[in-house]
Amino acid sequence: MGQPRRITDSFPRRRRRRGPGRAPGRLKDEDKDKAQVKAKVRDCPRAPPPPPPDPALLEMLRRFDLCWEYGPCTGITRLQRWERAQALGLSPPGPVRDALLEHRDNP
């Protein structure tokens, strides 16, 4: 009993063909141009990243997330949870809503 057969043993092995007349590791002129364009696009200056949020703000949002007094938080956004708590008369903290409206684009 030798080694067990593998499923890949039943398929013929093929070598990859290289392009006609190209030496291994050489790029065509078109490929060189594409590589240069990609390098240029990669080197373009981008807009500066937004400043990191205030640690006190993150702590306030974390406390709001972990407080079960305002109901479950799965499946809805923080703002929806805040509005639901307000509608139920649970009086959620106002600064949380202000922060959520101020940073609406930042989840």
C-alpha positions in Angstrom: 0.0 0.0 0.0 1.6 3.2 -1.1 0.4 6.7 -0.5 -3.3 7.5 -1.0 -4.3 8.9 -4.3 -5.4 12.5 -4.5 -8.1 13.9 -6.6 -5.6 16.1 -8.5 -3.7 13.0 -9.6 -6.4 12.3 -12.2 -5.9 15.6 -14.0 -3.0 16.2 -16.4 -0.4 18.7 -15.4 0.0 21.7 -17.6 2.6 24.4 -17.7 1.6 28.0 -18.1 2.6 29.4 -21.4 4.4 32.7 -21.7 3.7 35.3 -24.3 5.4 34.9 -27.6 9.0 36.1 -27.6 8.9 37.3 -24.0 11.6 36.5 -21.7 10.5 35.6 -18.2 10.3 38.5 -15.8 10.2 41.1 -18.6 7.3 43.5 -19.1 5.9 44.7 -22.4 6.1 48.4 -23.1 2.3 48.6 -22.5 2.7 46.9 -19.2 5.4 49.3 -18.2 3.2 52.2 -19.0 0.3 50.8 -17.0 2.6 50.2 -14.0 3.9 53.8 -14.2 0.3 55.1 -14.3 -0.7 53.0 -11.3 2.4 54.2 -9.5 1.4 57.8 -10.3 -2.2 57.3 -9.1 -0.9 55.7 -5.9 1.4 58.7 -5.3 -1.3 61.3 -5.7 -1.9 63.4 -2.6 -5.2 62.6 -0.9 -7.3 64.7 1.4 -6.0 64.7 4.9 -7.8 62.2 7.1 -10.3 63.7 9.6 -8.9 64.3 13.0 -9.5 61.5 15.5 -12.7 61.9 17.6 -12.5 63.3 21.1 -11.9 60.5 23.7 -14.6 62.0 26.0 -17.1 61.8 23.2 -16.3 58.2 22.5 -16.6 57.3 26.1 -20.0 59.0 26.3 -21.2 57.1 23.2 -19.8 53.8 24.7 -21.8 54.4 27.9 -24.9 55.1 25.9 -24.4 51.9 23.9 -23.9 49.8 27.0 -26.8 51.2 29.0 -29.7 48.8 28.8 -32.1 51.4 30.3 -32.7 52.7 26.8 -33.5 49.4 25.2 -31.7 46.9 23.0 -29.3 48.3 20.4 -29.1 45.6 17.8 -30.3 46.3 14.3 -30.7 50.0 14.7 -28.5 53.1 14.6 -27.6 55.0 17.7 -29.8 57.9 16.6 -32.7 55.6 16.1 -32.2 54.1 19.5 -32.0 57.6 21.1 -35.2 58.7 19.3 -37.0 55.5 20.4 -35.9 56.0 24.0 -37.1 59.6 23.9 -40.5 58.5 22.4 -40.8 56.0 25.3 -40.2 58.7 27.9 -36.9 57.3 29.0 -35.1 60.7 28.8 -31.8 59.7 27.1 -28.9 62.2 27.5 -29.2 65.2 25.2 -25.4 65.5 24.5 -25.5 62.1 22.9 -28.1 63.2 20.3 -26.1 66.4 19.7 -23.0 64.5 19.0 -24.8 62.0 16.7 -26.3 64.8 14.7 -22.9 66.7 14.5 -21.0 63.6 13.3 -23.8 62.2 11.1 -21.4 61.0 8.4 -19.1 59.1 10.8 -20.6 55.8 12.0 
